[in-house]
């Protein structure tokens, strides 16, 4: 193996890592549980080149995917609450500071007493961070099927037609009543959040509050409600 693995290099130099902060209260799985939960995971990091991913395969095999280059293989193992990576050139280890369903944070040894932090996040087969994947339950979507929402704000009016199961037609008008180009998109829901996926596949969600025939639709951006952008309307 001619090239040192990206994460191995990061663990050795950590040139772009953030300075470590105290996080001694984090609950870390036992060594056996950590190994079991890490096996089969695929991850990326902002400290790695764009398009590079790591696969923690069963059997202690680490596969690095690099855009435009062949995949590379190395070894990984868990020792206590430490993750160690090894290729034919070197071996490096880092303490696990945080481990969740969506992220892995390592404390990398460095010249400073506390070390430095390396943050990685788990991704799915398409490369999307698991923290951004929405687990739909469809409850609100089933309630909206066959109904129409007419909502207005200072910018104009939007008519949402949920006539077809899983597909919504959208008509929009500016404040003067001039129509914008309409279209259709797929929709689903998680609890009280309606999520619409247009043709560009970028999911847009909003919190929907229904009281009788009245409805309030509040945009959600990165999980934060945008109350100032809320639209009030009628549902029929």
C-alpha positions, 0 to 999 in steps of 0.5 A: 500500500503506497499511500497512507490511509486518510484517517490513519494520516489524520490520526497521526497529524490531525492538522485540521482537527479542532482543539479538544474540549472536555467531554468526560461525561459521554457514555461510551459502549463497552469494547465488545459493544463498540466493536459490534456497533462499528462493524458494517458502518460507513462514514465520512468526515469534514477532515477527509477529502470530499468523496472519500469514505471509510467502511468498517467491514466485519472481520476487522477489515477497513476499506477506504473509498476514494473518488477517482482512485481504487479502494484501499484496504487496511485493518481496524480493531477496538481495544477498550475504548480506543479505535486502532487503524493499521496499514502496512506502514504504521499503526495509530490509535485514538480514544473514543470520545463520543459514539452515537447512531450518527457520529463518531468523535475521536480524541487524537494524541497530539502535543497538547495534553488533552489531544485534539478531536476528530469528528466523523459522521456515519452515512448510508449507501448513497453517501447521505449523512444518517443525521439527515435521513428522515424516518417517515411514519406517514401518519400526517400524509394519510390524513392529508390524502384527498384534501386541499390546503390553501395557505397564504403569507405576505408573499402570496398564496399557495394551493397544495392538492393532495389528490393522489396518494404520495403526490401533491400538486402545487400552485403558487401565486404572488401577492398580486395574484400572478401565478408562478409555474406549478408542478408536482412532488412526492410527499411523506410525513414524520409525526406532525412534519410534512416533507415534500421532495421535488424533482431535485430530490432535496427534501423540504419539511414543514410543521403542520398544525391543524385545528378544525379547518384552520391550518398553520404551516411552519418551515423547518430548516435544519430542524429549526422552526422558522416561525417568521415564515409561517403560512396560515390557511384553510384545509378542505 
